């Protein structure tokens, strides 16, 4: 009888561990606001980053725009122009990883555009972009 109770306890313990291990645990999340994306009239507009640019991204996953990286205008949102990287991967990370594009207004990066979520993630303050 004691042996049966031990087996049942073991099976229950393994089952609970299996179920608990499969659950997602959201420690931090990216807050984004849905936004209206408009295709650009000028599909040829690009820029190159002149110097390395460190970015204080959400959730303390800092990013670096590499010197010499190229960015192409892919659209606009109310907060600015949206640029897609041509030779650098850019993501925003918290509990999940989101593909991200730059949002630029008057020569300053003001946030990220999340193309899959169709949302805008603002930076706490704009970052001047040294462009070539």
N, C-alpha and C positions, 0 to 999 in steps of 0.2 A: 504494500500500500504506500509506504514512504517512497519507494522507488518510482511509482507511478506519479506521485505528487511532484517529485523532482523533475521528471521528464516533462510534465505539463508546465511547470514553472519555467523550465529551460526553453520550451517551444514558445511560450508566451513572451519571454524576454527577447528571444531572437526575432519574433514577429514585431514587437514594439520597436526594436532597434532598426529593423528593416524599413518600417513605415516612417519612423522619425528621420532616418537618413535620406529618404526620398523627398522630403518636404523642402520647398524653397524657403529660405530665411532672409527676408529683405531688411538688411541693416541700414541702408541708405538708398535713396532713389533720386533720380534726376527730375527736377520740377521743370516742365516745359509748358509753354502756352501754345495752343493751336494757332496757326497763322495761315494767311492766304499767300500762296506762292504763285508768281507770275513769270512766264517764260520771257527771256530778254529779247529785245529787238536786235541787239548787237551780240552775235554768237562768237565773235572773234576776240572779245576783250579778255586779256590775261594780264597777270603781273607776276614778277619774280621777287621773292623775299631777299632783300639786300643783306641782312644780318640775321643771325639766330635771334629768335623772339621767344622768350619763355612766357608761358601762359599759366596763370593760376586758374585751373579748371575746377568745376564743381567736384565735391567729395574729395578734395585734396589729391587728385590724380593729375599732377601737373603735366603739361605738354610743352613741346618745343617745336616751333615752326623753324625748319632748317633753312639756313642760308642757301640760296640757290634753288629752293623749291618753287615750283610753278603752280599757279592757281588760275582757273578759268571761270569766267562769269557764266552761271547756269540759270540765274533768275533773280528776282527781287522779292522782298517781303516788306511790310511797312517799316521795319527797323533798319533796312539797308539792302545792299547788294549781296547776293549769295554766291560764293566762290567754292568750286569743287577742286580738290587737290588732283594734280596730274601725275605727281611722282612722290607723294608722301601719303601714308595712311593717317587719317585723323579720326580719333574716337573720343567719346566722352564716357567715362566709366564711373559707376557706383556699384550697386549690386549687379547690374547688367552692363553690357557694353553696347554703345550706340554709335553707328556710323555718323560722322559729323562733317559739316561744311562750315567755312568761315562766313560770318556776316560782317560786312564792312560798311561804315558810314563815315564820309568825309575823311578818309585816310586812317580811320581807327577801327580796329576790330571791336565790335560791340557784343558779340556773342556767337553762338553756334546754331546752325540750322540742322535739324535731324530729319533727313529726307524720308526715312521709312515712317516715322511718326508724324511727319508734316508739322513739326513744332519748333519753337524758338527757345533757346536757353540763353538768358542774358548773362554777361559777365558783371561782376560787382562794379568794375570801372573799365572804361575803354582803354585799349592798348594801341599806341601809335604803331603803324606798320611801316617799316622802311621798305619802300617798293622801288624796283628798277623798271 
